[in-house]
């Protein structure tokens, strides 16, 4: 599931370049719902808790691209 979460986060960075962050996804219902929909399109039905918990762990492990990184990959 981690590769899908990372790819989905890249999509969010491309779509919302200057305002997207893990905190924003976790805290803002609109960003959270958009992110969950992108992830679920690639993984099927996963629980919101599992997706967001894994996203937060990816951030803690510095596995997510940064806003200023090239997000075209």
mmCIF file of the N, C-alpha and C atoms, coordinates in Angstrom:
data_MODEL
# 
_entry.id   MODEL 
# 
loop_
_atom_site.group_PDB 
_atom_site.id 
_atom_site.type_symbol 
_atom_site.label_atom_id 
_atom_site.label_alt_id 
_atom_site.label_comp_id 
_atom_site.label_asym_id 
_atom_site.label_entity_id 
_atom_site.label_seq_id 
_atom_site.pdbx_PDB_ins_code 
_atom_site.Cartn_x 
_atom_site.Cartn_y 
_atom_site.Cartn_z 
_atom_site.occupancy 
_atom_site.B_iso_or_equiv 
_atom_site.pdbx_formal_charge 
_atom_site.auth_seq_id 
_atom_site.auth_comp_id 
_atom_site.auth_asym_id 
_atom_site.auth_atom_id 
_atom_site.pdbx_PDB_model_num 
ATOM 1   N N  . UNK A 1 1  ? 0.815   -1.197 0.000   1.00 0.00 ? 1  UNK A N  1 
ATOM 2   C CA . UNK A 1 1  ? 0.000   0.000  0.000   1.00 0.00 ? 1  UNK A CA 1 
ATOM 3   C C  . UNK A 1 1  ? 0.861   1.264  0.000   1.00 0.00 ? 1  UNK A C  1 
ATOM 4   N N  . UNK A 1 2  ? 2.065   1.194  0.559   1.00 0.00 ? 2  UNK A N  1 
ATOM 5   C CA . UNK A 1 2  ? 2.897   2.391  0.650   1.00 0.00 ? 2  UNK A CA 1 
ATOM 6   C C  . UNK A 1 2  ? 3.186   3.050  -0.702  1.00 0.00 ? 2  UNK A C  1 
ATOM 7   N N  . UNK A 1 3  ? 3.515   2.276  -1.758  1.00 0.00 ? 3  UNK A N  1 
ATOM 8   C CA . UNK A 1 3  ? 3.750   2.935  -3.056  1.00 0.00 ? 3  UNK A CA 1 
ATOM 9   C C  . UNK A 1 3  ? 2.531   3.722  -3.552  1.00 0.00 ? 3  UNK A C  1 
ATOM 10  N N  . UNK A 1 4  ? 1.343   3.199  -3.311  1.00 0.00 ? 4  UNK A N  1 
ATOM 11  C CA . UNK A 1 4  ? 0.124   3.910  -3.729  1.00 0.00 ? 4  UNK A CA 1 
ATOM 12  C C  . UNK A 1 4  ? -0.052  5.182  -2.908  1.00 0.00 ? 4  UNK A C  1 
ATOM 13  N N  . UNK A 1 5  ? 0.231   5.113  -1.620  1.00 0.00 ? 5  UNK A N  1 
ATOM 14  C CA . UNK A 1 5  ? 0.109   6.302  -0.774  1.00 0.00 ? 5  UNK A CA 1 
ATOM 15  C C  . UNK A 1 5  ? 1.086   7.383  -1.215  1.00 0.00 ? 5  UNK A C  1 
ATOM 16  N N  . UNK A 1 6  ? 2.300   6.985  -1.538  1.00 0.00 ? 6  UNK A N  1 
ATOM 17  C CA . UNK A 1 6  ? 3.304   7.954  -1.984  1.00 0.00 ? 6  UNK A CA 1 
ATOM 18  C C  . UNK A 1 6  ? 2.898   8.559  -3.324  1.00 0.00 ? 6  UNK A C  1 
ATOM 19  N N  . UNK A 1 7  ? 2.459   7.727  -4.259  1.00 0.00 ? 7  UNK A N  1 
ATOM 20  C CA . UNK A 1 7  ? 2.019   8.236  -5.565  1.00 0.00 ? 7  UNK A CA 1 
ATOM 21  C C  . UNK A 1 7  ? 0.811   9.158  -5.411  1.00 0.00 ? 7  UNK A C  1 
ATOM 22  N N  . UNK A 1 8  ? -0.091  8.806  -4.544  1.00 0.00 ? 8  UNK A N  1 
ATOM 23  C CA . UNK A 1 8  ? -1.278  9.643  -4.299  1.00 0.00 ? 8  UNK A CA 1 
ATOM 24  C C  . UNK A 1 8  ? -0.878  10.978 -3.684  1.00 0.00 ? 8  UNK A C  1 
ATOM 25  N N  . UNK A 1 9  ? 0.095   10.950 -2.804  1.00 0.00 ? 9  UNK A N  1 
ATOM 26  C CA . UNK A 1 9  ? 0.580   12.196 -2.209  1.00 0.00 ? 9  UNK A CA 1 
ATOM 27  C C  . UNK A 1 9  ? 1.215   13.080 -3.282  1.00 0.00 ? 9  UNK A C  1 
ATOM 28  N N  . UNK A 1 10 ? 1.930   12.469 -4.226  1.00 0.00 ? 10 UNK A N  1 
ATOM 29  C CA . UNK A 1 10 ? 2.499   13.239 -5.343  1.00 0.00 ? 10 UNK A CA 1 
ATOM 30  C C  . UNK A 1 10 ? 1.392   13.925 -6.159  1.00 0.00 ? 10 UNK A C  1 
ATOM 31  N N  . UNK A 1 11 ? 0.301   13.202 -6.383  1.00 0.00 ? 11 UNK A N  1 
ATOM 32  C CA . UNK A 1 11 ? -0.836  13.789 -7.109  1.00 0.00 ? 11 UNK A CA 1 
ATOM 33  C C  . UNK A 1 11 ? -1.359  15.001 -6.344  1.00 0.00 ? 11 UNK A C  1 
ATOM 34  N N  . UNK A 1 12 ? -1.493  14.865 -5.035  1.00 0.00 ? 12 UNK A N  1 
ATOM 35  C CA . UNK A 1 12 ? -1.975  15.990 -4.225  1.00 0.00 ? 12 UNK A CA 1 
ATOM 36  C C  . UNK A 1 12 ? -1.002  17.166 -4.300  1.00 0.00 ? 12 UNK A C  1 
ATOM 37  N N  . UNK A 1 13 ? 0.292   16.897 -4.287  1.00 0.00 ? 13 UNK A N  1 
ATOM 38  C CA . UNK A 1 13 ? 1.271   17.977 -4.397  1.00 0.00 ? 13 UNK A CA 1 
ATOM 39  C C  . UNK A 1 13 ? 1.154   18.699 -5.733  1.00 0.00 ? 13 UNK A C  1 
ATOM 40  N N  . UNK A 1 14 ? 0.946   17.929 -6.798  1.00 0.00 ? 14 UNK A N  1 
ATOM 41  C CA . UNK A 1 14 ? 0.790   18.543 -8.124  1.00 0.00 ? 14 UNK A CA 1 
ATOM 42  C C  . UNK A 1 14 ? -0.483  19.385 -8.187  1.00 0.00 ? 14 UNK A C  1 
ATOM 43  N N  . UNK A 1 15 ? -1.558  18.873 -7.615  1.00 0.00 ? 15 UNK A N  1 
ATOM 44  C CA . UNK A 1 15 ? -2.852  19.536 -7.693  1.00 0.00 ? 15 UNK A CA 1 
ATOM 45  C C  . UNK A 1 15 ? -2.933  20.770 -6.800  1.00 0.00 ? 15 UNK A C  1 
ATOM 46  N N  . UNK A 1 16 ? -2.322  20.696 -5.639  1.00 0.00 ? 16 UNK A N  1 
ATOM 47  C CA . UNK A 1 16 ? -2.415  21.771 -4.639  1.00 0.00 ? 16 UNK A CA 1 
ATOM 48  C C  . UNK A 1 16 ? -1.016  22.198 -4.213  1.00 0.00 ? 16 UNK A C  1 
ATOM 49  N N  . UNK A 1 17 ? -0.203  22.575 -5.171  1.00 0.00 ? 17 UNK A N  1 
ATOM 50  C CA . UNK A 1 17 ? 1.236   22.776 -4.975  1.00 0.00 ? 17 UNK A CA 1 
ATOM 51  C C  . UNK A 1 17 ? 1.611   23.557 -3.720  1.00 0.00 ? 17 UNK A C  1 
ATOM 52  N N  . UNK A 1 18 ? 1.070   24.708 -3.516  1.00 0.00 ? 18 UNK A N  1 
ATOM 53  C CA . UNK A 1 18 ? 1.568   25.557 -2.431  1.00 0.00 ? 18 UNK A CA 1 
ATOM 54  C C  . UNK A 1 18 ? 0.898   25.307 -1.086  1.00 0.00 ? 18 UNK A C  1 
ATOM 55  N N  . UNK A 1 19 ? -0.146  24.507 -1.047  1.00 0.00 ? 19 UNK A N  1 
ATOM 56  C CA . UNK A 1 19 ? -0.871  24.349 0.224   1.00 0.00 ? 19 UNK A CA 1 
ATOM 57  C C  . UNK A 1 19 ? -0.954  22.921 0.724   1.00 0.00 ? 19 UNK A C  1 
ATOM 58  N N  . UNK A 1 20 ? -0.490  21.963 -0.041  1.00 0.00 ? 20 UNK A N  1 
ATOM 59  C CA . UNK A 1 20 ? -0.635  20.569 0.355   1.00 0.00 ? 20 UNK A CA 1 
ATOM 60  C C  . UNK A 1 20 ? 0.449   20.158 1.343   1.00 0.00 ? 20 UNK A C  1 
ATOM 61  N N  . UNK A 1 21 ? 0.038   19.435 2.364   1.00 0.00 ? 21 UNK A N  1 
ATOM 62  C CA . UNK A 1 21 ? 0.963   18.847 3.336   1.00 0.00 ? 21 UNK A CA 1 
ATOM 63  C C  . UNK A 1 21 ? 0.237   17.681 3.999   1.00 0.00 ? 21 UNK A C  1 
ATOM 64  N N  . UNK A 1 22 ? 0.996   16.843 4.676   1.00 0.00 ? 22 UNK A N  1 
ATOM 65  C CA . UNK A 1 22 ? 0.376   15.743 5.397   1.00 0.00 ? 22 UNK A CA 1 
ATOM 66  C C  . UNK A 1 22 ? -0.555  16.293 6.473   1.00 0.00 ? 22 UNK A C  1 
ATOM 67  N N  . UNK A 1 23 ? -0.103  17.326 7.174   1.00 0.00 ? 23 UNK A N  1 
ATOM 68  C CA . UNK A 1 23 ? -0.968  17.920 8.204   1.00 0.00 ? 23 UNK A CA 1 
ATOM 69  C C  . UNK A 1 23 ? -2.283  18.401 7.607   1.00 0.00 ? 23 UNK A C  1 
ATOM 70  N N  . UNK A 1 24 ? -2.202  19.029 6.457   1.00 0.00 ? 24 UNK A N  1 
ATOM 71  C CA . UNK A 1 24 ? -3.421  19.544 5.813   1.00 0.00 ? 24 UNK A CA 1 
ATOM 72  C C  . UNK A 1 24 ? -4.355  18.392 5.446   1.00 0.00 ? 24 UNK A C  1 
ATOM 73  N N  . UNK A 1 25 ? -3.794  17.295 4.946   1.00 0.00 ? 25 UNK A N  1 
ATOM 74  C CA . UNK A 1 25 ? -4.610  16.127 4.595   1.00 0.00 ? 25 UNK A CA 1 
ATOM 75  C C  . UNK A 1 25 ? -5.255  15.543 5.844   1.00 0.00 ? 25 UNK A C  1 
ATOM 76  N N  . UNK A 1 26 ? -4.505  15.478 6.929   1.00 0.00 ? 26 UNK A N  1 
ATOM 77  C CA . UNK A 1 26 ? -5.039  14.903 8.164   1.00 0.00 ? 26 UNK A CA 1 
ATOM 78  C C  . UNK A 1 26 ? -6.091  15.793 8.815   1.00 0.00 ? 26 UNK A C  1 
ATOM 79  N N  . UNK A 1 27 ? -5.972  17.097 8.660   1.00 0.00 ? 27 UNK A N  1 
ATOM 80  C CA . UNK A 1 27 ? -6.823  18.040 9.388   1.00 0.00 ? 27 UNK A CA 1 
ATOM 81  C C  . UNK A 1 27 ? -7.996  18.599 8.588   1.00 0.00 ? 27 UNK A C  1 
ATOM 82  N N  . UNK A 1 28 ? -7.861  18.710 7.288   1.00 0.00 ? 28 UNK A N  1 
ATOM 83  C CA . UNK A 1 28 ? -8.879  19.358 6.456   1.00 0.00 ? 28 UNK A CA 1 
ATOM 84  C C  . UNK A 1 28 ? -9.743  18.294 5.776   1.00 0.00 ? 28 UNK A C  1 
ATOM 85  N N  . UNK A 1 29 ? -11.038 18.272 6.073   1.00 0.00 ? 29 UNK A N  1 
ATOM 86  C CA . UNK A 1 29 ? -11.904 17.228 5.495   1.00 0.00 ? 29 UNK A CA 1 
ATOM 87  C C  . UNK A 1 29 ? -11.898 17.192 3.973   1.00 0.00 ? 29 UNK A C  1 
ATOM 88  N N  . UNK A 1 30 ? -11.812 18.335 3.315   1.00 0.00 ? 30 UNK A N  1 
ATOM 89  C CA . UNK A 1 30 ? -11.808 18.350 1.847   1.00 0.00 ? 30 UNK A CA 1 
ATOM 90  C C  . UNK A 1 30 ? -10.536 17.695 1.298   1.00 0.00 ? 30 UNK A C  1 
ATOM 91  N N  . UNK A 1 31 ? -9.398  18.061 1.839   1.00 0.00 ? 31 UNK A N  1 
ATOM 92  C CA . UNK A 1 31 ? -8.140  17.445 1.404   1.00 0.00 ? 31 UNK A CA 1 
ATOM 93  C C  . UNK A 1 31 ? -8.129  15.962 1.758   1.00 0.00 ? 31 UNK A C  1 
ATOM 94  N N  . UNK A 1 32 ? -8.584  15.619 2.964   1.00 0.00 ? 32 UNK A N  1 
ATOM 95  C CA . UNK A 1 32 ? -8.600  14.223 3.401   1.00 0.00 ? 32 UNK A CA 1 
ATOM 96  C C  . UNK A 1 32 ? -9.464  13.373 2.479   1.00 0.00 ? 32 UNK A C  1 
ATOM 97  N N  . UNK A 1 33 ? -10.669 13.844 2.167   1.00 0.00 ? 33 UNK A N  1 
ATOM 98  C CA . UNK A 1 33 ? -11.565 13.081 1.296   1.00 0.00 ? 33 UNK A CA 1 
ATOM 99  C C  . UNK A 1 33 ? -10.988 12.930 -0.106  1.00 0.00 ? 33 UNK A C  1 
ATOM 100 N N  . UNK A 1 34 ? -10.371 13.980 -0.620  1.00 0.00 ? 34 UNK A N  1 
ATOM 101 C CA . UNK A 1 34 ? -9.752  13.904 -1.943  1.00 0.00 ? 34 UNK A CA 1 
ATOM 102 C C  . UNK A 1 34 ? -8.611  12.885 -1.939  1.00 0.00 ? 34 UNK A C  1 
ATOM 103 N N  . UNK A 1 35 ? -7.769  12.947 -0.912  1.00 0.00 ? 35 UNK A N  1 
ATOM 104 C CA . UNK A 1 35 ? -6.640  12.013 -0.814  1.00 0.00 ? 35 UNK A CA 1 
ATOM 105 C C  . UNK A 1 35 ? -7.145  10.574 -0.672  1.00 0.00 ? 35 UNK A C  1 
ATOM 106 N N  . UNK A 1 36 ? -8.116  10.359 0.178   1.00 0.00 ? 36 UNK A N  1 
ATOM 107 C CA . UNK A 1 36 ? -8.661  9.010  0.372   1.00 0.00 ? 36 UNK A CA 1 
ATOM 108 C C  . UNK A 1 36 ? -9.231  8.451  -0.927  1.00 0.00 ? 36 UNK A C  1 
ATOM 109 N N  . UNK A 1 37 ? -9.906  9.287  -1.703  1.00 0.00 ? 37 UNK A N  1 
ATOM 110 C CA . UNK A 1 37 ? -10.475 8.839  -2.977  1.00 0.00 ? 37 UNK A CA 1 
ATOM 111 C C  . UNK A 1 37 ? -9.375  8.428  -3.952  1.00 0.00 ? 37 UNK A C  1 
ATOM 112 N N  . UNK A 1 38 ? -8.284  9.200  -3.990  1.00 0.00 ? 38 UNK A N  1 
ATOM 113 C CA . UNK A 1 38 ? -7.174  8.869  -4.880  1.00 0.00 ? 38 UNK A CA 1 
ATOM 114 C C  . UNK A 1 38 ? -6.545  7.551  -4.454  1.00 0.00 ? 38 UNK A C  1 
ATOM 115 N N  . UNK A 1 39 ? -6.311  7.398  -3.161  1.00 0.00 ? 39 UNK A N  1 
ATOM 116 C CA . UNK A 1 39 ? -5.697  6.164  -2.653  1.00 0.00 ? 39 UNK A CA 1 
ATOM 117 C C  . UNK A 1 39 ? -6.590  4.967  -2.936  1.00 0.00 ? 39 UNK A C  1 
ATOM 118 N N  . UNK A 1 40 ? -7.859  5.095  -2.627  1.00 0.00 ? 40 UNK A N  1 
ATOM 119 C CA . UNK A 1 40 ? -8.781  3.968  -2.801  1.00 0.00 ? 40 UNK A CA 1 
ATOM 120 C C  . UNK A 1 40 ? -8.949  3.576  -4.262  1.00 0.00 ? 40 UNK A C  1 
ATOM 121 N N  . UNK A 1 41 ? -8.759  4.520  -5.170  1.00 0.00 ? 41 UNK A N  1 
ATOM 122 C CA . UNK A 1 41 ? -8.810  4.180  -6.596  1.00 0.00 ? 41 UNK A CA 1 
ATOM 123 C C  . UNK A 1 41 ? -7.674  3.225  -6.956  1.00 0.00 ? 41 UNK A C  1 
ATOM 124 N N  . UNK A 1 42 ? -6.576  3.297  -6.213  1.00 0.00 ? 42 UNK A N  1 
ATOM 125 C CA . UNK A 1 42 ? -5.437  2.437  -6.492  1.00 0.00 ? 42 UNK A CA 1 
ATOM 126 C C  . UNK A 1 42 ? -5.343  1.200  -5.616  1.00 0.00 ? 42 UNK A C  1 
ATOM 127 N N  . UNK A 1 43 ? -6.051  1.194  -4.485  1.00 0.00 ? 43 UNK A N  1 
ATOM 128 C CA . UNK A 1 43 ? -5.920  0.072  -3.551  1.00 0.00 ? 43 UNK A CA 1 
ATOM 129 C C  . UNK A 1 43 ? -7.222  -0.659 -3.291  1.00 0.00 ? 43 UNK A C  1 
ATOM 130 N N  . UNK A 1 44 ? -8.318  -0.100 -3.715  1.00 0.00 ? 44 UNK A N  1 
ATOM 131 C CA . UNK A 1 44 ? -9.603  -0.665 -3.320  1.00 0.00 ? 44 UNK A CA 1 
ATOM 132 C C  . UNK A 1 44 ? -9.990  -0.120 -1.957  1.00 0.00 ? 44 UNK A C  1 
ATOM 133 N N  . UNK A 1 45 ? -10.929 -0.745 -1.345  1.00 0.00 ? 45 UNK A N  1 
ATOM 134 C CA . UNK A 1 45 ? -11.464 -0.259 -0.077  1.00 0.00 ? 45 UNK A CA 1 
ATOM 135 C C  . UNK A 1 45 ? -10.491 -0.549 1.065   1.00 0.00 ? 45 UNK A C  1 
ATOM 136 N N  . UNK A 1 46 ? -9.844  0.480  1.538   1.00 0.00 ? 46 UNK A N  1 
ATOM 137 C CA . UNK A 1 46 ? -8.982  0.424  2.724   1.00 0.00 ? 46 UNK A CA 1 
ATOM 138 C C  . UNK A 1 46 ? -9.608  1.328  3.778   1.00 0.00 ? 46 UNK A C  1 
ATOM 139 N N  . UNK A 1 47 ? -9.390  1.015  5.030   1.00 0.00 ? 47 UNK A N  1 
ATOM 140 C CA . UNK A 1 47 ? -9.979  1.856  6.078   1.00 0.00 ? 47 UNK A CA 1 
ATOM 141 C C  . UNK A 1 47 ? -9.277  3.211  6.117   1.00 0.00 ? 47 UNK A C  1 
ATOM 142 N N  . UNK A 1 48 ? -10.042 4.230  6.451   1.00 0.00 ? 48 UNK A N  1 
ATOM 143 C CA . UNK A 1 48 ? -9.493  5.573  6.579   1.00 0.00 ? 48 UNK A CA 1 
ATOM 144 C C  . UNK A 1 48 ? -8.356  5.576  7.600   1.00 0.00 ? 48 UNK A C  1 
ATOM 145 N N  . UNK A 1 49 ? -8.555  4.885  8.722   1.00 0.00 ? 49 UNK A N  1 
ATOM 146 C CA . UNK A 1 49 ? -7.521  4.828  9.750   1.00 0.00 ? 49 UNK A CA 1 
ATOM 147 C C  . UNK A 1 49 ? -6.217  4.258  9.195   1.00 0.00 ? 49 UNK A C  1 
ATOM 148 N N  . UNK A 1 50 ? -6.291  3.139  8.497   1.00 0.00 ? 50 UNK A N  1 
ATOM 149 C CA . UNK A 1 50 ? -5.080  2.502  7.961   1.00 0.00 ? 50 UNK A CA 1 
ATOM 150 C C  . UNK A 1 50 ? -4.355  3.411  6.975   1.00 0.00 ? 50 UNK A C  1 
ATOM 151 N N  . UNK A 1 51 ? -5.104  4.057  6.112   1.00 0.00 ? 51 UNK A N  1 
ATOM 152 C CA . UNK A 1 51 ? -4.505  4.951  5.114   1.00 0.00 ? 51 UNK A CA 1 
ATOM 153 C C  . UNK A 1 51 ? -3.815  6.121  5.797   1.00 0.00 ? 51 UNK A C  1 
ATOM 154 N N  . UNK A 1 52 ? -4.528  6.799  6.688   1.00 0.00 ? 52 UNK A N  1 
ATOM 155 C CA . UNK A 1 52 ? -3.977  7.998  7.308   1.00 0.00 ? 52 UNK A CA 1 
ATOM 156 C C  . UNK A 1 52 ? -2.857  7.666  8.293   1.00 0.00 ? 52 UNK A C  1 
ATOM 157 N N  . UNK A 1 53 ? -2.977  6.554  8.976   1.00 0.00 ? 53 UNK A N  1 
ATOM 158 C CA . UNK A 1 53 ? -1.924  6.125  9.898   1.00 0.00 ? 53 UNK A CA 1 
ATOM 159 C C  . UNK A 1 53 ? -0.642  5.822  9.127   1.00 0.00 ? 53 UNK A C  1 
ATOM 160 N N  . UNK A 1 54 ? -0.770  5.123  8.011   1.00 0.00 ? 54 UNK A N  1 
ATOM 161 C CA . UNK A 1 54 ? 0.396   4.803  7.190   1.00 0.00 ? 54 UNK A CA 1 
ATOM 162 C C  . UNK A 1 54 ? 0.983   6.063  6.564   1.00 0.00 ? 54 UNK A C  1 
ATOM 163 N N  . UNK A 1 55 ? 0.136   6.980  6.124   1.00 0.00 ? 55 UNK A N  1 
ATOM 164 C CA . UNK A 1 55 ? 0.615   8.254  5.580   1.00 0.00 ? 55 UNK A CA 1 
ATOM 165 C C  . UNK A 1 55 ? 1.443   8.994  6.628   1.00 0.00 ? 55 UNK A C  1 
ATOM 166 N N  . UNK A 1 56 ? 0.946   9.063  7.844   1.00 0.00 ? 56 UNK A N  1 
ATOM 167 C CA . UNK A 1 56 ? 1.666   9.738  8.915   1.00 0.00 ? 56 UNK A CA 1 
ATOM 168 C C  . UNK A 1 56 ? 3.007   9.044  9.199   1.00 0.00 ? 56 UNK A C  1 
ATOM 169 N N  . UNK A 1 57 ? 3.014   7.719  9.185   1.00 0.00 ? 57 UNK A N  1 
ATOM 170 C CA . UNK A 1 57 ? 4.260   6.983  9.394   1.00 0.00 ? 57 UNK A CA 1 
ATOM 171 C C  . UNK A 1 57 ? 5.255   7.228  8.263   1.00 0.00 ? 57 UNK A C  1 
ATOM 172 N N  . UNK A 1 58 ? 4.764   7.328  7.031   1.00 0.00 ? 58 UNK A N  1 
ATOM 173 C CA . UNK A 1 58 ? 5.643   7.644  5.906   1.00 0.00 ? 58 UNK A CA 1 
ATOM 174 C C  . UNK A 1 58 ? 6.295   9.005  6.098   1.00 0.00 ? 58 UNK A C  1 
ATOM 175 N N  . UNK A 1 59 ? 5.519   9.956  6.581   1.00 0.00 ? 59 UNK A N  1 
ATOM 176 C CA . UNK A 1 59 ? 6.075   11.287 6.845   1.00 0.00 ? 59 UNK A CA 1 
ATOM 177 C C  . UNK A 1 59 ? 7.152   11.204 7.917   1.00 0.00 ? 59 UNK A C  1 
ATOM 178 N N  . UNK A 1 60 ? 6.870   10.499 9.004   1.00 0.00 ? 60 UNK A N  1 
ATOM 179 C CA . UNK A 1 60 ? 7.838   10.384 10.104  1.00 0.00 ? 60 UNK A CA 1 
ATOM 180 C C  . UNK A 1 60 ? 9.136   9.729  9.644   1.00 0.00 ? 60 UNK A C  1 
ATOM 181 N N  . UNK A 1 61 ? 9.045   8.812  8.694   1.00 0.00 ? 61 UNK A N  1 
ATOM 182 C CA . UNK A 1 61 ? 10.222  8.120  8.164   1.00 0.00 ? 61 UNK A CA 1 
ATOM 183 C C  . UNK A 1 61 ? 10.856  8.862  6.979   1.00 0.00 ? 61 UNK A C  1 
ATOM 184 N N  . UNK A 1 62 ? 10.353  10.048 6.674   1.00 0.00 ? 62 UNK A N  1 
ATOM 185 C CA . UNK A 1 62 ? 10.854  10.886 5.566   1.00 0.00 ? 62 UNK A CA 1 
ATOM 186 C C  . UNK A 1 62 ? 10.804  10.159 4.232   1.00 0.00 ? 62 UNK A C  1 
ATOM 187 N N  . UNK A 1 63 ? 9.727   9.437  3.987   1.00 0.00 ? 63 UNK A N  1 
ATOM 188 C CA . UNK A 1 63 ? 9.557   8.682  2.741   1.00 0.00 ? 63 UNK A CA 1 
ATOM 189 C C  . UNK A 1 63 ? 8.711   9.422  1.710   1.00 0.00 ? 63 UNK A C  1 
ATOM 190 N N  . UNK A 1 64 ? 8.156   10.570 2.071   1.00 0.00 ? 64 UNK A N  1 
ATOM 191 C CA . UNK A 1 64 ? 7.288   11.311 1.159   1.00 0.00 ? 64 UNK A CA 1 
ATOM 192 C C  . UNK A 1 64 ? 8.067   12.406 0.446   1.00 0.00 ? 64 UNK A C  1 
ATOM 193 N N  . UNK A 1 65 ? 7.679   12.696 -0.797  1.00 0.00 ? 65 UNK A N  1 
ATOM 194 C CA . UNK A 1 65 ? 8.329   13.810 -1.502  1.00 0.00 ? 65 UNK A CA 1 
ATOM 195 C C  . UNK A 1 65 ? 7.989   15.135 -0.813  1.00 0.00 ? 65 UNK A C  1 
ATOM 196 N N  . UNK A 1 66 ? 8.873   16.079 -0.959  1.00 0.00 ? 66 UNK A N  1 
ATOM 197 C CA . UNK A 1 66 ? 8.627   17.405 -0.404  1.00 0.00 ? 66 UNK A CA 1 
ATOM 198 C C  . UNK A 1 66 ? 8.013   18.292 -1.484  1.00 0.00 ? 66 UNK A C  1 
ATOM 199 N N  . UNK A 1 67 ? 7.392   19.348 -1.055  1.00 0.00 ? 67 UNK A N  1 
ATOM 200 C CA . UNK A 1 67 ? 6.708   20.266 -1.956  1.00 0.00 ? 67 UNK A CA 1 
ATOM 201 C C  . UNK A 1 67 ? 7.643   20.771 -3.036  1.00 0.00 ? 67 UNK A C  1 
ATOM 202 N N  . UNK A 1 68 ? 8.894   21.065 -2.678  1.00 0.00 ? 68 UNK A N  1 
ATOM 203 C CA . UNK A 1 68 ? 9.832   21.632 -3.646  1.00 0.00 ? 68 UNK A CA 1 
ATOM 204 C C  . UNK A 1 68 ? 10.588  20.594 -4.456  1.00 0.00 ? 68 UNK A C  1 
ATOM 205 N N  . UNK A 1 69 ? 10.332  19.278 -4.178  1.00 0.00 ? 69 UNK A N  1 
ATOM 206 C CA . UNK A 1 69 ? 10.919  18.216 -4.987  1.00 0.00 ? 69 UNK A CA 1 
ATOM 207 C C  . UNK A 1 69 ? 10.221  18.169 -6.337  1.00 0.00 ? 69 UNK A C  1 
ATOM 208 N N  . UNK A 1 70 ? 10.885  17.539 -7.308  1.00 0.00 ? 70 UNK A N  1 
ATOM 209 C CA . UNK A 1 70 ? 10.240  17.303 -8.605  1.00 0.00 ? 70 UNK A CA 1 
ATOM 210 C C  . UNK A 1 70 ? 9.181   16.248 -8.401  1.00 0.00 ? 70 UNK A C  1 
ATOM 211 N N  . UNK A 1 71 ? 7.907   16.599 -8.541  1.00 0.00 ? 71 UNK A N  1 
ATOM 212 C CA . UNK A 1 71 ? 6.804   15.650 -8.309  1.00 0.00 ? 71 UNK A CA 1 
ATOM 213 C C  . UNK A 1 71 ? 6.361   14.976 -9.597  1.00 0.00 ? 71 UNK A C  1 
ATOM 214 N N  . UNK A 1 72 ? 7.146   15.101 -10.651 1.00 0.00 ? 72 UNK A N  1 
ATOM 215 C CA . UNK A 1 72 ? 6.746   14.473 -11.917 1.00 0.00 ? 72 UNK A CA 1 
ATOM 216 C C  . UNK A 1 72 ? 7.057   12.980 -11.942 1.00 0.00 ? 72 UNK A C  1 
ATOM 217 N N  . UNK A 1 73 ? 7.840   12.516 -11.003 1.00 0.00 ? 73 UNK A N  1 
ATOM 218 C CA . UNK A 1 73 ? 8.229   11.089 -10.974 1.00 0.00 ? 73 UNK A CA 1 
ATOM 219 C C  . UNK A 1 73 ? 7.073   10.206 -10.565 1.00 0.00 ? 73 UNK A C  1 
# 
